[in-house]
Amino acid sequence: MEQVETVIVGAGVIGLAIARYLAVRGQEVLILEAEGAVGRHTSTRNSQVIHAGIYYPRGSAQQVLCLKGRQMLYDYCASRHVGHRRIGKLTVARKSAEVDQLHALAAQGRANGVDDLSVISAAALAEREPAVVGAGAMLSPSSGIVDAPGLMLSLLGEAEAGGAMLALNARFLRARKERGRFLLEVGGAIEVTIGCKRLVNAAALGAWGVASGIDGMRVDSIPPCNLAKGNYFSIPGPSPFSALIYPMPKVGSLGIHSVQDLGGGVRFGPDMHWVDVVDYSVDPEFLPQFEAEIRSYWPGLPEGVLRPDMAGIRPRIWGFGSAKREFEFQDSSVHGVAGLVQLFGFESPGLTACLAIAEHVGELLGKGDDQ
Ligand SMILES: Cc1cc2nc3c(=O)[nH]c(=O)nc-3n(C[C@H](O)[C@H](O)[C@H](O)COP(=O)(O)OP(=O)(O)OC[C@H]3O[C@@H](n4cnc5c(N)ncnc54)[C@H](O)[C@@H]3O)c2cc1C
């Protein structure tokens, strides 16, 4: 039977960032990935925005890890030549009644430590972004975009250089504890039993399935599983904007905003629909709603150019009447299994914060040594 120190389930941006964090510190790591390649789910089905950290409740894990992770990510991308651009973001007040909300948002952002925000007038907005119409906007210069697939390849490369191994087509099925070690059953292309001292559940949409396969878990520690789908539509040709353009945020969604890619193209999204299954097809029936939302800040959107593009699904531990919850790290104090760290509900800003999340998981695993 193969024996390793730490197994990480899930090769998305978070699992890979954790693998790199541990491997560069000399720890033995095996990453199990159910798919035939890394990052096939949430990590490549998102807006690829480096968030500044404006909206999250002060002191929440999202706020703290976003702020720390954003700087870590900019530094990492610059030093490893991972594609990224600090293009800035404009949150647009579409009516003058929304301008007060812009000031409130800017105050919240500053209280969160985002110290470069400013509210600009309609005229200044028109000068910066001639295609956009609004009564004013909040400018966030430290928001940007990142090449998520490139980031994952870089994280994987460093993890492998540190000795980490990646097993593709390797689905975690179940685990039990024997004499202080986990025995993992793995199915897929390889069917093996693997022994390990520490186990990290970074399976995102698959995290609930992984948790329910671990013997000895306090079942009531597994949070609710809600899937919030976000669709994107795109237009051909270059982006008409130079910065990211966002409407005012709503509960549960930042609104249908523009997302620029590093090649200069643009798509719009995501919207928000609760779903029961992981299905990434984009229903063209949402097109009129997208057109209306986009035209509310870009009246010049030409007729008939918007096309269904792609979709992603937010793994959520809240919704359906329950209050908004931040993402959750669970160690044995929560679920009762020593040596196990689980991550639930890692929606946005999980990409921005991946390096800070990895550091936090590394610290939780370190504490587990005493158990
Ligand atoms: C629509 C949308 C927009 C977003 N926009 C942004 C944004 O602009 N900026 C930002 O910072 N964040 C954004 N996010 C959040 C960000 O994408 C996620 O927080 C992040 O990608 C989560 O990474 P992950 O590694 O946890 O998940 P994933 O990338 O989903 O990785 C989990 C992996 O686990 C594997 N897996 C599952 N079950 C098993 C099993 N049993 N055995 C083995 N492997 C398994 C899966 O195949 C998958 O590869 C967005 C998310 C969505 C959905």
The ligand as a Tripos MOL2 file, in Angstrom:
@<TRIPOS>MOLECULE
LIG
   53    58     1     0     0
SMALL
NO_CHARGES

@<TRIPOS>ATOM
      1 C1        -19.4310   31.9910  -11.2980 C.3       1 LIG1
      2 C2        -18.2540   32.1650  -10.3860 C.ar      1 LIG1
      3 C3        -17.5020   33.3350  -10.4320 C.ar      1 LIG1
      4 C4        -16.4130   33.5050   -9.5850 C.ar      1 LIG1
      5 N1        -15.6200   34.6040   -9.7340 N.ar      1 LIG1
      6 C5        -14.5160   34.7460   -8.9480 C.ar      1 LIG1
      7 C6        -13.6470   35.8520   -9.1350 C.ar      1 LIG1
      8 O1        -13.8040   36.6380  -10.0510 O.2       1 LIG1
      9 N2        -12.6070   35.9940   -8.2710 N.ar      1 LIG1
     10 C7        -12.3810   35.1280   -7.2420 C.ar      1 LIG1
     11 O2        -11.4600   35.3490   -6.4560 O.2       1 LIG1
     12 N3        -13.1530   34.0270   -7.0790 N.ar      1 LIG1
     13 C8        -14.2010   33.8110   -7.9300 C.ar      1 LIG1
     14 N4        -14.9950   32.6990   -7.7950 N.ar      1 LIG1
     15 C9        -14.6450   31.7090   -6.7640 C.3       1 LIG1
     16 C10       -13.4910   30.8030   -7.1940 C.3       1 LIG1
     17 O3        -13.6410   30.3950   -8.5330 O.3       1 LIG1
     18 C11       -13.4610   29.5780   -6.2660 C.3       1 LIG1
     19 O4        -13.4350   30.0050   -4.9150 O.3       1 LIG1
     20 C12       -12.2570   28.6980   -6.5060 C.3       1 LIG1
     21 O5        -12.0510   28.4350   -7.8760 O.3       1 LIG1
     22 C13       -12.4450   27.3830   -5.7710 C.3       1 LIG1
     23 O6        -11.3470   26.5660   -6.0320 O.3       1 LIG1
     24 P1        -11.3740   25.0670   -5.5650 P.3       1 LIG1
     25 O7        -10.0110   24.5360   -5.7960 O.co2     1 LIG1
     26 O8        -11.9380   24.9980   -4.1690 O.co2     1 LIG1
     27 O9        -12.4910   24.3710   -6.4820 O.3       1 LIG1
     28 P2        -12.4280   23.5720   -7.8700 P.3       1 LIG1
     29 O10       -11.6810   24.3090   -8.8840 O.co2     1 LIG1
     30 O11       -13.8450   23.2140   -8.1880 O.co2     1 LIG1
     31 O12       -11.5980   22.2690   -7.5200 O.3       1 LIG1
     32 C14       -12.1190   21.1580   -6.8240 C.3       1 LIG1
     33 C15       -11.6000   19.9210   -7.5040 C.3       1 LIG1
     34 O13       -11.9910   18.7800   -6.7440 O.3       1 LIG1
     35 C16       -12.2140   17.7030   -7.6580 C.3       1 LIG1
     36 N5        -13.0120   16.6830   -6.9750 N.ar      1 LIG1
     37 C17       -14.3120   16.7570   -6.5850 C.ar      1 LIG1
     38 N6        -14.6910   15.6120   -5.9720 N.ar      1 LIG1
     39 C18       -13.5920   14.7920   -5.9800 C.ar      1 LIG1
     40 C19       -13.3490   13.4670   -5.4940 C.ar      1 LIG1
     41 N7        -14.2820   12.7380   -4.8690 N.pl3     1 LIG1
     42 N8        -12.1100   12.9210   -5.6790 N.ar      1 LIG1
     43 C20       -11.1120   13.6420   -6.3020 C.ar      1 LIG1
     44 N9        -11.3070   14.9010   -6.7810 N.ar      1 LIG1
     45 C21       -12.5270   15.4800   -6.6100 C.ar      1 LIG1
     46 C22       -12.9260   18.3850   -8.8090 C.3       1 LIG1
     47 O14       -12.8380   17.6090   -9.9990 O.3       1 LIG1
     48 C23       -12.1850   19.7130   -8.9050 C.3       1 LIG1
     49 O15       -11.1180   19.6800   -9.8510 O.3       1 LIG1
     50 C24       -16.0760   32.4830   -8.6330 C.ar      1 LIG1
     51 C25       -16.8220   31.3010   -8.6060 C.ar      1 LIG1
     52 C26       -17.8800   31.1310   -9.4820 C.ar      1 LIG1
     53 C27       -18.6320   29.8280   -9.4810 C.3       1 LIG1
@<TRIPOS>BOND
     1     1     2 1
     2     2     3 ar
     3     2    52 ar
     4     3     4 ar
     5     4     5 ar
     6     4    50 ar
     7     5     6 ar
     8     6     7 ar
     9     6    13 1
    10     7     8 2
    11     7     9 ar
    12     9    10 ar
    13    10    11 2
    14    10    12 ar
    15    12    13 ar
    16    13    14 ar
    17    14    15 1
    18    14    50 ar
    19    15    16 1
    20    16    17 1
    21    16    18 1
    22    18    19 1
    23    18    20 1
    24    20    21 1
    25    20    22 1
    26    22    23 1
    27    23    24 1
    28    24    25 2
    29    24    26 1
    30    24    27 1
    31    27    28 1
    32    28    29 2
    33    28    30 1
    34    28    31 1
    35    31    32 1
    36    32    33 1
    37    33    34 1
    38    33    48 1
    39    34    35 1
    40    35    36 1
    41    35    46 1
    42    36    37 ar
    43    36    45 ar
    44    37    38 ar
    45    38    39 ar
    46    39    40 ar
    47    39    45 ar
    48    40    41 1
    49    40    42 ar
    50    42    43 ar
    51    43    44 ar
    52    44    45 ar
    53    46    47 1
    54    46    48 1
    55    48    49 1
    56    50    51 ar
    57    51    52 ar
    58    52    53 1
@<TRIPOS>SUBSTRUCTURE
     1 LIG1         1 GROUP 0 **** ****
